[in-house]
């Protein structure tokens, strides 16, 4: 089986969810079949996409705080 083509630069909820759905459709067609809004597969995709979106936001925010030009929090001694 060929290695999956996952784009790790997509960082918003909708594109991450679409990539996860494409991955599930191509590699697990017999397991995940129903992608309607009220299915358990859709719930799992939404939970994973939300987690990835939140992690991406926090990673960007923490990185920005390490850069002096982008930092928003003030340091008090």
mmCIF file of the N, C-alpha and C atoms, coordinates in Angstrom:
data_MODEL
# 
_entry.id   MODEL 
# 
loop_
_atom_site.group_PDB 
_atom_site.id 
_atom_site.type_symbol 
_atom_site.label_atom_id 
_atom_site.label_alt_id 
_atom_site.label_comp_id 
_atom_site.label_asym_id 
_atom_site.label_entity_id 
_atom_site.label_seq_id 
_atom_site.pdbx_PDB_ins_code 
_atom_site.Cartn_x 
_atom_site.Cartn_y 
_atom_site.Cartn_z 
_atom_site.occupancy 
_atom_site.B_iso_or_equiv 
_atom_site.pdbx_formal_charge 
_atom_site.auth_seq_id 
_atom_site.auth_comp_id 
_atom_site.auth_asym_id 
_atom_site.auth_atom_id 
_atom_site.pdbx_PDB_model_num 
ATOM 1   N N  . UNK A 1 1  ? 0.846   -1.178 0.000  1.00 0.00 ? 1  UNK A N  1 
ATOM 2   C CA . UNK A 1 1  ? 0.000   0.000  0.000  1.00 0.00 ? 1  UNK A CA 1 
ATOM 3   C C  . UNK A 1 1  ? 0.892   1.242  0.000  1.00 0.00 ? 1  UNK A C  1 
ATOM 4   N N  . UNK A 1 2  ? 0.544   2.191  -0.801 1.00 0.00 ? 2  UNK A N  1 
ATOM 5   C CA . UNK A 1 2  ? 1.318   3.432  -0.899 1.00 0.00 ? 2  UNK A CA 1 
ATOM 6   C C  . UNK A 1 2  ? 1.146   4.260  0.366  1.00 0.00 ? 2  UNK A C  1 
ATOM 7   N N  . UNK A 1 3  ? 2.129   5.086  0.628  1.00 0.00 ? 3  UNK A N  1 
ATOM 8   C CA . UNK A 1 3  ? 2.045   5.945  1.811  1.00 0.00 ? 3  UNK A CA 1 
ATOM 9   C C  . UNK A 1 3  ? 0.983   7.016  1.586  1.00 0.00 ? 3  UNK A C  1 
ATOM 10  N N  . UNK A 1 4  ? 0.265   7.389  2.650  1.00 0.00 ? 4  UNK A N  1 
ATOM 11  C CA . UNK A 1 4  ? -0.801  8.384  2.496  1.00 0.00 ? 4  UNK A CA 1 
ATOM 12  C C  . UNK A 1 4  ? -0.227  9.769  2.232  1.00 0.00 ? 4  UNK A C  1 
ATOM 13  N N  . UNK A 1 5  ? -0.921  10.519 1.407  1.00 0.00 ? 5  UNK A N  1 
ATOM 14  C CA . UNK A 1 5  ? -0.525  11.894 1.123  1.00 0.00 ? 5  UNK A CA 1 
ATOM 15  C C  . UNK A 1 5  ? -1.322  12.820 2.018  1.00 0.00 ? 5  UNK A C  1 
ATOM 16  N N  . UNK A 1 6  ? -0.715  13.236 3.123  1.00 0.00 ? 6  UNK A N  1 
ATOM 17  C CA . UNK A 1 6  ? -1.369  14.122 4.068  1.00 0.00 ? 6  UNK A CA 1 
ATOM 18  C C  . UNK A 1 6  ? -0.644  15.460 4.033  1.00 0.00 ? 6  UNK A C  1 
ATOM 19  N N  . UNK A 1 7  ? -1.410  16.513 3.834  1.00 0.00 ? 7  UNK A N  1 
ATOM 20  C CA . UNK A 1 7  ? -0.839  17.861 3.822  1.00 0.00 ? 7  UNK A CA 1 
ATOM 21  C C  . UNK A 1 7  ? -0.841  18.395 5.246  1.00 0.00 ? 7  UNK A C  1 
ATOM 22  N N  . UNK A 1 8  ? 0.340   18.539 5.827  1.00 0.00 ? 8  UNK A N  1 
ATOM 23  C CA . UNK A 1 8  ? 0.440   18.976 7.214  1.00 0.00 ? 8  UNK A CA 1 
ATOM 24  C C  . UNK A 1 8  ? 0.394   20.491 7.361  1.00 0.00 ? 8  UNK A C  1 
ATOM 25  N N  . UNK A 1 9  ? 0.225   21.214 6.286  1.00 0.00 ? 9  UNK A N  1 
ATOM 26  C CA . UNK A 1 9  ? 0.168   22.674 6.376  1.00 0.00 ? 9  UNK A CA 1 
ATOM 27  C C  . UNK A 1 9  ? -1.259  23.202 6.463  1.00 0.00 ? 9  UNK A C  1 
ATOM 28  N N  . UNK A 1 10 ? -2.255  22.350 6.275  1.00 0.00 ? 10 UNK A N  1 
ATOM 29  C CA . UNK A 1 10 ? -3.639  22.802 6.448  1.00 0.00 ? 10 UNK A CA 1 
ATOM 30  C C  . UNK A 1 10 ? -3.915  22.923 7.930  1.00 0.00 ? 10 UNK A C  1 
ATOM 31  N N  . UNK A 1 11 ? -4.416  24.069 8.342  1.00 0.00 ? 11 UNK A N  1 
ATOM 32  C CA . UNK A 1 11 ? -4.517  24.328 9.762  1.00 0.00 ? 11 UNK A CA 1 
ATOM 33  C C  . UNK A 1 11 ? -5.894  24.807 10.190 1.00 0.00 ? 11 UNK A C  1 
ATOM 34  N N  . UNK A 1 12 ? -6.837  24.853 9.295  1.00 0.00 ? 12 UNK A N  1 
ATOM 35  C CA . UNK A 1 12 ? -8.177  25.275 9.702  1.00 0.00 ? 12 UNK A CA 1 
ATOM 36  C C  . UNK A 1 12 ? -9.105  24.056 9.766  1.00 0.00 ? 12 UNK A C  1 
ATOM 37  N N  . UNK A 1 13 ? -10.209 24.208 10.465 1.00 0.00 ? 13 UNK A N  1 
ATOM 38  C CA . UNK A 1 13 ? -11.115 23.106 10.767 1.00 0.00 ? 13 UNK A CA 1 
ATOM 39  C C  . UNK A 1 13 ? -11.638 22.425 9.501  1.00 0.00 ? 13 UNK A C  1 
ATOM 40  N N  . UNK A 1 14 ? -12.122 23.213 8.565  1.00 0.00 ? 14 UNK A N  1 
ATOM 41  C CA . UNK A 1 14 ? -12.775 22.633 7.379  1.00 0.00 ? 14 UNK A CA 1 
ATOM 42  C C  . UNK A 1 14 ? -11.811 21.823 6.520  1.00 0.00 ? 14 UNK A C  1 
ATOM 43  N N  . UNK A 1 15 ? -10.615 22.343 6.297  1.00 0.00 ? 15 UNK A N  1 
ATOM 44  C CA . UNK A 1 15 ? -9.676  21.611 5.441  1.00 0.00 ? 15 UNK A CA 1 
ATOM 45  C C  . UNK A 1 15 ? -9.113  20.376 6.137  1.00 0.00 ? 15 UNK A C  1 
ATOM 46  N N  . UNK A 1 16 ? -8.906  20.444 7.456  1.00 0.00 ? 16 UNK A N  1 
ATOM 47  C CA . UNK A 1 16 ? -8.457  19.264 8.197  1.00 0.00 ? 16 UNK A CA 1 
ATOM 48  C C  . UNK A 1 16 ? -9.534  18.190 8.164  1.00 0.00 ? 16 UNK A C  1 
ATOM 49  N N  . UNK A 1 17 ? -10.793 18.594 8.351  1.00 0.00 ? 17 UNK A N  1 
ATOM 50  C CA . UNK A 1 17 ? -11.888 17.626 8.323  1.00 0.00 ? 17 UNK A CA 1 
ATOM 51  C C  . UNK A 1 17 ? -12.003 16.973 6.951  1.00 0.00 ? 17 UNK A C  1 
ATOM 52  N N  . UNK A 1 18 ? -11.844 17.761 5.898  1.00 0.00 ? 18 UNK A N  1 
ATOM 53  C CA . UNK A 1 18 ? -11.927 17.210 4.546  1.00 0.00 ? 18 UNK A CA 1 
ATOM 54  C C  . UNK A 1 18 ? -10.794 16.224 4.280  1.00 0.00 ? 18 UNK A C  1 
ATOM 55  N N  . UNK A 1 19 ? -9.598  16.542 4.747  1.00 0.00 ? 19 UNK A N  1 
ATOM 56  C CA . UNK A 1 19 ? -8.480  15.619 4.549  1.00 0.00 ? 19 UNK A CA 1 
ATOM 57  C C  . UNK A 1 19 ? -8.671  14.330 5.343  1.00 0.00 ? 19 UNK A C  1 
ATOM 58  N N  . UNK A 1 20 ? -9.172  14.428 6.570  1.00 0.00 ? 20 UNK A N  1 
ATOM 59  C CA . UNK A 1 20 ? -9.435  13.229 7.355  1.00 0.00 ? 20 UNK A CA 1 
ATOM 60  C C  . UNK A 1 20 ? -10.515 12.369 6.705  1.00 0.00 ? 20 UNK A C  1 
ATOM 61  N N  . UNK A 1 21 ? -11.532 13.008 6.150  1.00 0.00 ? 21 UNK A N  1 
ATOM 62  C CA . UNK A 1 21 ? -12.585 12.260 5.470  1.00 0.00 ? 21 UNK A CA 1 
ATOM 63  C C  . UNK A 1 21 ? -12.041 11.580 4.224  1.00 0.00 ? 21 UNK A C  1 
ATOM 64  N N  . UNK A 1 22 ? -11.239 12.281 3.447  1.00 0.00 ? 22 UNK A N  1 
ATOM 65  C CA . UNK A 1 22 ? -10.640 11.672 2.258  1.00 0.00 ? 22 UNK A CA 1 
ATOM 66  C C  . UNK A 1 22 ? -9.758  10.477 2.629  1.00 0.00 ? 22 UNK A C  1 
ATOM 67  N N  . UNK A 1 23 ? -9.014  10.618 3.727  1.00 0.00 ? 23 UNK A N  1 
ATOM 68  C CA . UNK A 1 23 ? -8.156  9.531  4.198  1.00 0.00 ? 23 UNK A CA 1 
ATOM 69  C C  . UNK A 1 23 ? -8.995  8.323  4.602  1.00 0.00 ? 23 UNK A C  1 
ATOM 70  N N  . UNK A 1 24 ? -10.067 8.552  5.338  1.00 0.00 ? 24 UNK A N  1 
ATOM 71  C CA . UNK A 1 24 ? -10.930 7.453  5.776  1.00 0.00 ? 24 UNK A CA 1 
ATOM 72  C C  . UNK A 1 24 ? -11.619 6.776  4.597  1.00 0.00 ? 24 UNK A C  1 
ATOM 73  N N  . UNK A 1 25 ? -12.043 7.552  3.622  1.00 0.00 ? 25 UNK A N  1 
ATOM 74  C CA . UNK A 1 25 ? -12.707 6.985  2.449  1.00 0.00 ? 25 UNK A CA 1 
ATOM 75  C C  . UNK A 1 25 ? -11.738 6.119  1.643  1.00 0.00 ? 25 UNK A C  1 
ATOM 76  N N  . UNK A 1 26 ? -10.500 6.577  1.492  1.00 0.00 ? 26 UNK A N  1 
ATOM 77  C CA . UNK A 1 26 ? -9.569  5.831  0.652  1.00 0.00 ? 26 UNK A CA 1 
ATOM 78  C C  . UNK A 1 26 ? -8.936  4.643  1.359  1.00 0.00 ? 26 UNK A C  1 
ATOM 79  N N  . UNK A 1 27 ? -8.724  4.707  2.679  1.00 0.00 ? 27 UNK A N  1 
ATOM 80  C CA . UNK A 1 27 ? -8.027  3.631  3.365  1.00 0.00 ? 27 UNK A CA 1 
ATOM 81  C C  . UNK A 1 27 ? -8.929  2.742  4.219  1.00 0.00 ? 27 UNK A C  1 
ATOM 82  N N  . UNK A 1 28 ? -10.114 3.188  4.565  1.00 0.00 ? 28 UNK A N  1 
ATOM 83  C CA . UNK A 1 28 ? -11.043 2.393  5.373  1.00 0.00 ? 28 UNK A CA 1 
ATOM 84  C C  . UNK A 1 28 ? -12.457 2.447  4.792  1.00 0.00 ? 28 UNK A C  1 
ATOM 85  N N  . UNK A 1 29 ? -12.645 2.042  3.548  1.00 0.00 ? 29 UNK A N  1 
ATOM 86  C CA . UNK A 1 29 ? -13.977 2.167  2.933  1.00 0.00 ? 29 UNK A CA 1 
ATOM 87  C C  . UNK A 1 29 ? -15.012 1.213  3.544  1.00 0.00 ? 29 UNK A C  1 
ATOM 88  N N  . UNK A 1 30 ? -14.582 0.085  4.084  1.00 0.00 ? 30 UNK A N  1 
ATOM 89  C CA . UNK A 1 30 ? -15.544 -0.853 4.662  1.00 0.00 ? 30 UNK A CA 1 
ATOM 90  C C  . UNK A 1 30 ? -15.924 -0.486 6.092  1.00 0.00 ? 30 UNK A C  1 
ATOM 91  N N  . UNK A 1 31 ? -15.089 0.317  6.772  1.00 0.00 ? 31 UNK A N  1 
ATOM 92  C CA . UNK A 1 31 ? -15.365 0.681  8.157  1.00 0.00 ? 31 UNK A CA 1 
ATOM 93  C C  . UNK A 1 31 ? -16.179 1.963  8.253  1.00 0.00 ? 31 UNK A C  1 
ATOM 94  N N  . UNK A 1 32 ? -15.747 2.989  7.541  1.00 0.00 ? 32 UNK A N  1 
ATOM 95  C CA . UNK A 1 32 ? -16.431 4.282  7.565  1.00 0.00 ? 32 UNK A CA 1 
ATOM 96  C C  . UNK A 1 32 ? -17.212 4.445  6.270  1.00 0.00 ? 32 UNK A C  1 
ATOM 97  N N  . UNK A 1 33 ? -18.536 4.441  6.385  1.00 0.00 ? 33 UNK A N  1 
ATOM 98  C CA . UNK A 1 33 ? -19.358 4.515  5.177  1.00 0.00 ? 33 UNK A CA 1 
ATOM 99  C C  . UNK A 1 33 ? -20.362 5.656  5.201  1.00 0.00 ? 33 UNK A C  1 
ATOM 100 N N  . UNK A 1 34 ? -20.793 6.073  6.369  1.00 0.00 ? 34 UNK A N  1 
ATOM 101 C CA . UNK A 1 34 ? -21.836 7.090  6.478  1.00 0.00 ? 34 UNK A CA 1 
ATOM 102 C C  . UNK A 1 34 ? -21.219 8.390  6.994  1.00 0.00 ? 34 UNK A C  1 
ATOM 103 N N  . UNK A 1 35 ? -21.252 9.439  6.188  1.00 0.00 ? 35 UNK A N  1 
ATOM 104 C CA . UNK A 1 35 ? -20.673 10.726 6.578  1.00 0.00 ? 35 UNK A CA 1 
ATOM 105 C C  . UNK A 1 35 ? -21.728 11.823 6.695  1.00 0.00 ? 35 UNK A C  1 
ATOM 106 N N  . UNK A 1 36 ? -22.964 11.441 6.953  1.00 0.00 ? 36 UNK A N  1 
ATOM 107 C CA . UNK A 1 36 ? -24.005 12.454 7.144  1.00 0.00 ? 36 UNK A CA 1 
ATOM 108 C C  . UNK A 1 36 ? -23.784 13.163 8.479  1.00 0.00 ? 36 UNK A C  1 
ATOM 109 N N  . UNK A 1 37 ? -24.438 14.284 8.677  1.00 0.00 ? 37 UNK A N  1 
ATOM 110 C CA . UNK A 1 37 ? -24.215 15.106 9.869  1.00 0.00 ? 37 UNK A CA 1 
ATOM 111 C C  . UNK A 1 37 ? -24.614 14.420 11.170 1.00 0.00 ? 37 UNK A C  1 
ATOM 112 N N  . UNK A 1 38 ? -25.475 13.430 11.136 1.00 0.00 ? 38 UNK A N  1 
ATOM 113 C CA . UNK A 1 38 ? -25.922 12.782 12.365 1.00 0.00 ? 38 UNK A CA 1 
ATOM 114 C C  . UNK A 1 38 ? -25.345 11.384 12.538 1.00 0.00 ? 38 UNK A C  1 
ATOM 115 N N  . UNK A 1 39 ? -24.197 11.108 11.947 1.00 0.00 ? 39 UNK A N  1 
ATOM 116 C CA . UNK A 1 39 ? -23.571 9.797  12.082 1.00 0.00 ? 39 UNK A CA 1 
ATOM 117 C C  . UNK A 1 39 ? -22.405 9.860  13.062 1.00 0.00 ? 39 UNK A C  1 
ATOM 118 N N  . UNK A 1 40 ? -22.027 8.718  13.571 1.00 0.00 ? 40 UNK A N  1 
ATOM 119 C CA . UNK A 1 40 ? -20.909 8.642  14.503 1.00 0.00 ? 40 UNK A CA 1 
ATOM 120 C C  . UNK A 1 40 ? -19.589 8.948  13.791 1.00 0.00 ? 40 UNK A C  1 
ATOM 121 N N  . UNK A 1 41 ? -19.498 8.614  12.511 1.00 0.00 ? 41 UNK A N  1 
ATOM 122 C CA . UNK A 1 41 ? -18.290 8.926  11.751 1.00 0.00 ? 41 UNK A CA 1 
ATOM 123 C C  . UNK A 1 41 ? -18.082 10.430 11.661 1.00 0.00 ? 41 UNK A C  1 
ATOM 124 N N  . UNK A 1 42 ? -19.162 11.161 11.438 1.00 0.00 ? 42 UNK A N  1 
ATOM 125 C CA . UNK A 1 42 ? -19.084 12.618 11.367 1.00 0.00 ? 42 UNK A CA 1 
ATOM 126 C C  . UNK A 1 42 ? -18.685 13.214 12.714 1.00 0.00 ? 42 UNK A C  1 
ATOM 127 N N  . UNK A 1 43 ? -19.211 12.643 13.788 1.00 0.00 ? 43 UNK A N  1 
ATOM 128 C CA . UNK A 1 43 ? -18.843 13.106 15.123 1.00 0.00 ? 43 UNK A CA 1 
ATOM 129 C C  . UNK A 1 43 ? -17.356 12.908 15.376 1.00 0.00 ? 43 UNK A C  1 
ATOM 130 N N  . UNK A 1 44 ? -16.837 11.740 15.027 1.00 0.00 ? 44 UNK A N  1 
ATOM 131 C CA . UNK A 1 44 ? -15.417 11.478 15.226 1.00 0.00 ? 44 UNK A CA 1 
ATOM 132 C C  . UNK A 1 44 ? -14.548 12.412 14.386 1.00 0.00 ? 44 UNK A C  1 
ATOM 133 N N  . UNK A 1 45 ? -14.946 12.644 13.145 1.00 0.00 ? 45 UNK A N  1 
ATOM 134 C CA . UNK A 1 45 ? -14.195 13.577 12.298 1.00 0.00 ? 45 UNK A CA 1 
ATOM 135 C C  . UNK A 1 45 ? -14.208 14.985 12.876 1.00 0.00 ? 45 UNK A C  1 
ATOM 136 N N  . UNK A 1 46 ? -15.362 15.423 13.384 1.00 0.00 ? 46 UNK A N  1 
ATOM 137 C CA . UNK A 1 46 ? -15.459 16.754 13.980 1.00 0.00 ? 46 UNK A CA 1 
ATOM 138 C C  . UNK A 1 46 ? -14.606 16.874 15.234 1.00 0.00 ? 46 UNK A C  1 
ATOM 139 N N  . UNK A 1 47 ? -14.588 15.836 16.065 1.00 0.00 ? 47 UNK A N  1 
ATOM 140 C CA . UNK A 1 47 ? -13.769 15.868 17.273 1.00 0.00 ? 47 UNK A CA 1 
ATOM 141 C C  . UNK A 1 47 ? -12.279 15.926 16.944 1.00 0.00 ? 47 UNK A C  1 
ATOM 142 N N  . UNK A 1 48 ? -11.847 15.120 15.995 1.00 0.00 ? 48 UNK A N  1 
ATOM 143 C CA . UNK A 1 48 ? -10.431 15.135 15.614 1.00 0.00 ? 48 UNK A CA 1 
ATOM 144 C C  . UNK A 1 48 ? -10.059 16.454 14.955 1.00 0.00 ? 48 UNK A C  1 
ATOM 145 N N  . UNK A 1 49 ? -10.918 16.966 14.091 1.00 0.00 ? 49 UNK A N  1 
ATOM 146 C CA . UNK A 1 49 ? -10.634 18.229 13.409 1.00 0.00 ? 49 UNK A CA 1 
ATOM 147 C C  . UNK A 1 49 ? -10.586 19.386 14.392 1.00 0.00 ? 49 UNK A C  1 
ATOM 148 N N  . UNK A 1 50 ? -11.497 19.393 15.355 1.00 0.00 ? 50 UNK A N  1 
ATOM 149 C CA . UNK A 1 50 ? -11.490 20.445 16.362 1.00 0.00 ? 50 UNK A CA 1 
ATOM 150 C C  . UNK A 1 50 ? -10.238 20.400 17.217 1.00 0.00 ? 50 UNK A C  1 
ATOM 151 N N  . UNK A 1 51 ? -9.803  19.201 17.569 1.00 0.00 ? 51 UNK A N  1 
ATOM 152 C CA . UNK A 1 51 ? -8.578  19.061 18.364 1.00 0.00 ? 51 UNK A CA 1 
ATOM 153 C C  . UNK A 1 51 ? -7.363  19.544 17.594 1.00 0.00 ? 51 UNK A C  1 
ATOM 154 N N  . UNK A 1 52 ? -7.278  19.181 16.334 1.00 0.00 ? 52 UNK A N  1 
ATOM 155 C CA . UNK A 1 52 ? -6.149  19.614 15.502 1.00 0.00 ? 52 UNK A CA 1 
ATOM 156 C C  . UNK A 1 52 ? -6.170  21.118 15.312 1.00 0.00 ? 52 UNK A C  1 
ATOM 157 N N  . UNK A 1 53 ? -7.354  21.692 15.100 1.00 0.00 ? 53 UNK A N  1 
ATOM 158 C CA . UNK A 1 53 ? -7.483  23.136 14.942 1.00 0.00 ? 53 UNK A CA 1 
ATOM 159 C C  . UNK A 1 53 ? -7.047  23.864 16.212 1.00 0.00 ? 53 UNK A C  1 
ATOM 160 N N  . UNK A 1 54 ? -7.454  23.369 17.363 1.00 0.00 ? 54 UNK A N  1 
ATOM 161 C CA . UNK A 1 54 ? -7.069  23.978 18.631 1.00 0.00 ? 54 UNK A CA 1 
ATOM 162 C C  . UNK A 1 54 ? -5.567  23.852 18.887 1.00 0.00 ? 54 UNK A C  1 
ATOM 163 N N  . UNK A 1 55 ? -4.995  22.707 18.588 1.00 0.00 ? 55 UNK A N  1 
ATOM 164 C CA . UNK A 1 55 ? -3.552  22.534 18.750 1.00 0.00 ? 55 UNK A CA 1 
ATOM 165 C C  . UNK A 1 55 ? -2.773  23.460 17.824 1.00 0.00 ? 55 UNK A C  1 
ATOM 166 N N  . UNK A 1 56 ? -3.249  23.641 16.603 1.00 0.00 ? 56 UNK A N  1 
ATOM 167 C CA . UNK A 1 56 ? -2.582  24.545 15.666 1.00 0.00 ? 56 UNK A CA 1 
ATOM 168 C C  . UNK A 1 56 ? -2.641  25.985 16.159 1.00 0.00 ? 56 UNK A C  1 
ATOM 169 N N  . UNK A 1 57 ? -3.794  26.383 16.682 1.00 0.00 ? 57 UNK A N  1 
ATOM 170 C CA . UNK A 1 57 ? -3.934  27.732 17.219 1.00 0.00 ? 57 UNK A CA 1 
ATOM 171 C C  . UNK A 1 57 ? -2.979  27.958 18.384 1.00 0.00 ? 57 UNK A C  1 
ATOM 172 N N  . UNK A 1 58 ? -2.936  27.006 19.313 1.00 0.00 ? 58 UNK A N  1 
ATOM 173 C CA . UNK A 1 58 ? -2.067  27.154 20.472 1.00 0.00 ? 58 UNK A CA 1 
ATOM 174 C C  . UNK A 1 58 ? -0.593  27.126 20.094 1.00 0.00 ? 58 UNK A C  1 
ATOM 175 N N  . UNK A 1 59 ? -0.231  26.318 19.124 1.00 0.00 ? 59 UNK A N  1 
ATOM 176 C CA . UNK A 1 59 ? 1.152   26.288 18.657 1.00 0.00 ? 59 UNK A CA 1 
ATOM 177 C C  . UNK A 1 59 ? 1.540   27.627 18.046 1.00 0.00 ? 59 UNK A C  1 
ATOM 178 N N  . UNK A 1 60 ? 0.675   28.189 17.205 1.00 0.00 ? 60 UNK A N  1 
ATOM 179 C CA . UNK A 1 60 ? 0.946   29.494 16.609 1.00 0.00 ? 60 UNK A CA 1 
ATOM 180 C C  . UNK A 1 60 ? 1.030   30.586 17.662 1.00 0.00 ? 60 UNK A C  1 
ATOM 181 N N  . UNK A 1 61 ? 0.128   30.563 18.625 1.00 0.00 ? 61 UNK A N  1 
ATOM 182 C CA . UNK A 1 61 ? 0.119   31.571 19.671 1.00 0.00 ? 61 UNK A CA 1 
ATOM 183 C C  . UNK A 1 61 ? 1.381   31.488 20.524 1.00 0.00 ? 61 UNK A C  1 
ATOM 184 N N  . UNK A 1 62 ? 1.786   30.286 20.904 1.00 0.00 ? 62 UNK A N  1 
ATOM 185 C CA . UNK A 1 62 ? 2.993   30.129 21.706 1.00 0.00 ? 62 UNK A CA 1 
ATOM 186 C C  . UNK A 1 62 ? 4.239   30.534 20.934 1.00 0.00 ? 62 UNK A C  1 
ATOM 187 N N  . UNK A 1 63 ? 4.287   30.225 19.650 1.00 0.00 ? 63 UNK A N  1 
ATOM 188 C CA . UNK A 1 63 ? 5.430   30.641 18.849 1.00 0.00 ? 63 UNK A CA 1 
ATOM 189 C C  . UNK A 1 63 ? 5.484   32.159 18.727 1.00 0.00 ? 63 UNK A C  1 
ATOM 190 N N  . UNK A 1 64 ? 4.337   32.794 18.529 1.00 0.00 ? 64 UNK A N  1 
ATOM 191 C CA . UNK A 1 64 ? 4.310   34.255 18.421 1.00 0.00 ? 64 UNK A CA 1 
ATOM 192 C C  . UNK A 1 64 ? 4.787   34.919 19.702 1.00 0.00 ? 64 UNK A C  1 
ATOM 193 N N  . UNK A 1 65 ? 4.533   34.320 20.833 1.00 0.00 ? 65 UNK A N  1 
ATOM 194 C CA . UNK A 1 65 ? 4.993   34.897 22.097 1.00 0.00 ? 65 UNK A CA 1 
ATOM 195 C C  . UNK A 1 65 ? 6.502   34.785 22.268 1.00 0.00 ? 65 UNK A C  1 
ATOM 196 N N  . UNK A 1 66 ? 7.152   33.903 21.534 1.00 0.00 ? 66 UNK A N  1 
ATOM 197 C CA . UNK A 1 66 ? 8.610   33.812 21.614 1.00 0.00 ? 66 UNK A CA 1 
ATOM 198 C C  . UNK A 1 66 ? 9.294   34.846 20.732 1.00 0.00 ? 66 UNK A C  1 
ATOM 199 N N  . UNK A 1 67 ? 8.565   35.441 19.807 1.00 0.00 ? 67 UNK A N  1 
ATOM 200 C CA . UNK A 1 67 ? 9.116   36.463 18.919 1.00 0.00 ? 67 UNK A CA 1 
ATOM 201 C C  . UNK A 1 67 ? 8.788   37.836 19.479 1.00 0.00 ? 67 UNK A C  1 
ATOM 202 N N  . UNK A 1 68 ? 9.785   38.658 19.676 1.00 0.00 ? 68 UNK A N  1 
ATOM 203 C CA . UNK A 1 68 ? 9.603   39.946 20.319 1.00 0.00 ? 68 UNK A CA 1 
ATOM 204 C C  . UNK A 1 68 ? 8.664   40.862 19.528 1.00 0.00 ? 68 UNK A C  1 
ATOM 205 N N  . UNK A 1 69 ? 8.731   40.809 18.215 1.00 0.00 ? 69 UNK A N  1 
ATOM 206 C CA . UNK A 1 69 ? 7.896   41.699 17.401 1.00 0.00 ? 69 UNK A CA 1 
ATOM 207 C C  . UNK A 1 69 ? 6.421   41.300 17.420 1.00 0.00 ? 69 UNK A C  1 
ATOM 208 N N  . UNK A 1 70 ? 6.119   40.033 17.685 1.00 0.00 ? 70 UNK A N  1 
ATOM 209 C CA . UNK A 1 70 ? 4.732   39.570 17.667 1.00 0.00 ? 70 UNK A CA 1 
ATOM 210 C C  . UNK A 1 70 ? 4.152   39.328 19.056 1.00 0.00 ? 70 UNK A C  1 
ATOM 211 N N  . UNK A 1 71 ? 4.948   39.432 20.086 1.00 0.00 ? 71 UNK A N  1 
ATOM 212 C CA . UNK A 1 71 ? 4.484   39.124 21.441 1.00 0.00 ? 71 UNK A CA 1 
ATOM 213 C C  . UNK A 1 71 ? 3.429   40.123 21.888 1.00 0.00 ? 71 UNK A C  1 
ATOM 214 N N  . UNK A 1 72 ? 2.411   39.612 22.592 1.00 0.00 ? 72 UNK A N  1 
ATOM 215 C CA . UNK A 1 72 ? 1.338   40.455 23.084 1.00 0.00 ? 72 UNK A CA 1 
ATOM 216 C C  . UNK A 1 72 ? 1.276   40.471 24.607 1.00 0.00 ? 72 UNK A C  1 
ATOM 217 N N  . UNK A 1 73 ? 1.867   39.499 25.248 1.00 0.00 ? 73 UNK A N  1 
ATOM 218 C CA . UNK A 1 73 ? 1.860   39.448 26.696 1.00 0.00 ? 73 UNK A CA 1 
ATOM 219 C C  . UNK A 1 73 ? 3.056   40.226 27.230 1.00 0.00 ? 73 UNK A C  1 
ATOM 220 N N  . UNK A 1 74 ? 2.820   41.018 28.260 1.00 0.00 ? 74 UNK A N  1 
ATOM 221 C CA . UNK A 1 74 ? 3.928   41.756 28.847 1.00 0.00 ? 74 UNK A CA 1 
ATOM 222 C C  . UNK A 1 74 ? 4.495   40.954 30.026 1.00 0.00 ? 74 UNK A C  1 
ATOM 223 N N  . UNK A 1 75 ? 5.781   41.124 30.205 1.00 0.00 ? 75 UNK A N  1 
ATOM 224 C CA . UNK A 1 75 ? 6.469   40.419 31.291 1.00 0.00 ? 75 UNK A CA 1 
ATOM 225 C C  . UNK A 1 75 ? 6.656   41.396 32.431 1.00 0.00 ? 75 UNK A C  1 
ATOM 226 N N  . UNK A 1 76 ? 6.255   41.004 33.621 1.00 0.00 ? 76 UNK A N  1 
ATOM 227 C CA . UNK A 1 76 ? 6.391   41.857 34.789 1.00 0.00 ? 76 UNK A CA 1 
ATOM 228 C C  . UNK A 1 76 ? 7.338   41.193 35.781 1.00 0.00 ? 76 UNK A C  1 
ATOM 229 N N  . UNK A 1 77 ? 8.303   41.945 36.226 1.00 0.00 ? 77 UNK A N  1 
ATOM 230 C CA . UNK A 1 77 ? 9.259   41.428 37.200 1.00 0.00 ? 77 UNK A CA 1 
ATOM 231 C C  . UNK A 1 77 ? 9.051   42.070 38.526 1.00 0.00 ? 77 UNK A C  1 
# 
